[in-house]
Amino acid sequence: MGRLVLFLSIIVFFAFSFFSEVQSASFRIINKCRHPIWPGLLSGATSPPLPTTGFLLSAGRSRTITIPRSWSGRIWARTLCGQDSDGKFSCVTADCGSGKVECGGGGAKPPATLAEFTLNGADGLDFYDVSLVDGYNLPMLIVAQGGTRGGCSATGCLVDLNGACPSDLRVARGNGTKSGRGGGVACRSACEAFGDPRYCCSEAYSTPDTCGPSAYSLYFKHACPRAYSYAYDDKTSTYTCASANYLIIFCPLPYTSQKVLGARKDGAPLPLVNKTMMYLSRPHSGSSSSSGPTRTQSIVAYVVAIAADSEAQS
């Protein structure tokens, strides 16, 4: 009798392990930046808790997290973090306000590049996107692996937007704005910067018919065609896959990412990156400086001017 109980216990253990594995997804978070980051994770109100809500990830390192298949939530990276004399932990960008490395249910303070997921949603599909609606602080790429249905396209924002960020959206290291070239550590959304309902898609502009792209959101969209640039940017920014695992890469190299996309031939209607924006917005150390704008800044100025002209004529 004792042997039978032991045998049944072993069967139940392996069956439970197999079932749990099938009902979970693997998220591998990779730091390709040349500096440490502190990923934060926030679960939706009805989602099961995760084993961690924040941690340090050194340059070149990765960490894999098991995510329940019914989970929805956000993932982002905090930068320029440290402790004050009282031991309170905080970050210059995307801080979650917990005072600790673990966010403990706190979300990212804008501006922050966000990876958003709803796993096992309608028709059993995962829905995911990279959002710049709350602004931008780091390049990010999501790659679905092993999916069985859906387009399973990669999405993200591969361009460093901080250096060429419009001056009225730029966040400097001291949490202020900086009007000069370079020096930015994040790029605010127009909604956060100005609080105008037209940019926030609120009040009289709270529907897709009344809230369209602005000159500022087009700056983000031109650089990162697959990323969310404003609240109703759904058609070109939400992607689906079924039963996949995911890579979430911070500071991906654009040429590496393009090789991934070229091999996949994912068929998404928009390119992952606008090649005209793939230029460093700050000069390399040791290179000759120039008083004129960089090519990236010239392109940005052109896009914003054209968009502003279109708004004026509408």
JOZI-V890888 format. One record per residue. N is the residue number from 1. OMEGA is omega as a letter, one per 40 degrees, with the letter a starting at -180 (* if undefined). D_LAST is the distance of its C-alpha to the last C-alpha in Angstrom with 2 decimals. Layout:
# JOZI-V890888
N/OMEGA/D_LAST  N/OMEGA/D_LAST
This chain:
# JOZI-V890888
1/i/81.75  2/i/80.48  3/i/79.53  4/i/77.65  5/i/75.63  6/a/74.86  7/i/73.86  8/i/71.53  9/i/70.01  10/i/69.26  11/a/67.65  12/a/65.47  13/a/64.46  14/i/63.39  15/i/61.65  16/i/59.69  17/i/58.83  18/a/57.63  19/i/55.58  20/i/53.98  21/a/53.13  22/a/51.53  23/i/49.52  24/i/48.12  25/i/45.75  26/i/46.28  27/i/43.64  28/a/44.66  29/a/42.86  30/i/43.28  31/i/42.85  32/i/42.26  33/i/41.28  34/a/43.78  35/i/44.15  36/i/44.95  37/i/42.38  38/i/42.90  39/i/41.20  40/a/40.35  41/i/40.27  42/i/39.04  43/i/39.98  44/a/38.10  45/a/39.72  46/a/41.62  47/i/42.41  48/a/45.88  49/i/46.49  50/i/46.62  51/i/49.64  52/i/47.69  53/i/44.62  54/a/44.69  55/i/46.82  56/i/47.27  57/a/46.57  58/a/47.93  59/i/46.56  60/a/47.39  61/i/48.46  62/i/47.33  63/a/48.09  64/a/48.06  65/i/47.41  66/a/48.26  67/i/45.47  68/a/46.19  69/a/44.61  70/a/43.15  71/i/41.40  72/a/37.80  73/a/36.62  74/i/35.25  75/i/36.78  76/i/35.84  77/i/37.73  78/a/38.63  79/i/39.44  80/a/41.59  81/i/43.74  82/i/47.10  83/i/49.43  84/a/50.08  85/i/53.59  86/i/53.68  87/i/52.86  88/a/49.34  89/i/47.12  90/a/43.50  91/i/40.85  92/i/38.35  93/i/35.60  94/i/35.07  95/a/38.08  96/i/38.95  97/a/40.85  98/a/44.14  99/a/46.18  100/i/47.62  101/i/46.96  102/a/46.61  103/i/43.43  104/i/45.21  105/i/42.20  106/i/39.83  107/a/36.37  108/i/34.69  109/i/33.33  110/e/29.88  111/i/28.97  112/i/30.63  113/a/30.14  114/i/31.12  115/a/32.83  116/a/32.43  117/i/34.85  118/a/35.83  119/i/39.05  120/i/40.55  121/a/37.66  122/i/36.75  123/i/39.05  124/a/40.85  125/i/38.03  126/i/37.07  127/a/33.38  128/i/32.39  129/i/29.56  130/a/29.01  131/i/26.48  132/a/24.72  133/i/22.96  134/a/25.67  135/a/25.46  136/i/27.86  137/a/31.44  138/i/33.09  139/a/32.57  140/i/33.53  141/i/34.38  142/i/35.41  143/i/37.73  144/a/39.15  145/i/42.78  146/i/44.98  147/a/42.52  148/i/43.73  149/a/40.55  150/a/36.78  151/i/34.94  152/a/36.36  153/i/33.85  154/i/33.85  155/i/30.84  156/i/30.16  157/a/28.88  158/a/31.36  159/i/29.93  160/a/31.04  161/a/27.82  162/a/29.70  163/a/30.58  164/a/27.17  165/i/25.30  166/a/22.91  167/a/25.18  168/i/23.47  169/a/23.91  170/i/27.35  171/i/30.50  172/a/33.77  173/i/37.16  174/a/37.93  175/i/34.98  176/i/33.10  177/a/30.27  178/a/31.24  179/a/29.41  180/i/31.69  181/i/31.73  182/i/33.10  183/a/34.95  184/i/32.38  185/i/33.75  186/a/30.58  187/a/26.79  188/i/25.15  189/i/22.04  190/i/19.28  191/a/20.35  192/a/23.90  193/a/23.18  194/a/21.05  195/a/21.59  196/i/18.11  197/i/17.53  198/i/13.95  199/a/15.80  200/a/18.85  201/a/17.41  202/i/19.64  203/a/20.09  204/a/17.15  205/a/15.36  206/i/18.51  207/i/17.66  208/a/16.15  209/a/13.75  210/a/12.46  211/i/12.91  212/i/11.40  213/i/12.26  214/i/11.72  215/a/12.75  216/i/16.18  217/i/16.63  218/i/15.73  219/i/18.66  220/a/20.91  221/i/19.68  222/a/20.12  223/a/23.60  224/a/24.64  225/a/23.02  226/a/25.17  227/i/24.84  228/i/22.80  229/i/20.02  230/a/18.57  231/a/19.97  232/a/18.60  233/a/19.18  234/a/22.21  235/a/22.04  236/a/22.55  237/a/24.51  238/a/27.32  239/a/30.55  240/i/33.76  241/i/37.45  242/i/40.74  243/a/43.86  244/i/42.75  245/a/43.65  246/i/41.10  247/i/41.02  248/a/38.78  249/i/38.87  250/a/37.76  251/i/37.19  252/i/37.63  253/a/38.13  254/a/35.25  255/i/37.72  256/a/39.89  257/i/37.02  258/i/35.98  259/i/39.60  260/a/39.48  261/a/36.41  262/i/37.91  263/a/41.10  264/a/39.42  265/a/37.04  266/i/35.14  267/i/32.64  268/a/29.56  269/a/26.36  270/i/25.22  271/i/27.56  272/a/29.10  273/i/28.31  274/a/26.21  275/a/29.09  276/i/27.24  277/a/27.15  278/i/30.86  279/i/32.16  280/a/33.89  281/i/31.86  282/i/35.11  283/i/38.03  284/i/41.17  285/a/44.02  286/i/46.30  287/a/43.72  288/a/42.94  289/i/40.14  290/i/37.43  291/a/35.58  292/a/32.49  293/i/29.74  294/i/30.57  295/i/28.93  296/a/27.24  297/i/25.78  298/i/24.58  299/i/22.77  300/i/21.22  301/i/20.09  302/a/18.56  303/a/16.67  304/a/15.39  305/a/14.42  306/a/12.51  307/i/10.65  308/i/10.01  309/i/8.79  310/i/6.28  311/a/5.19  312/a/5.62  313/a/3.81  314/*/0.00
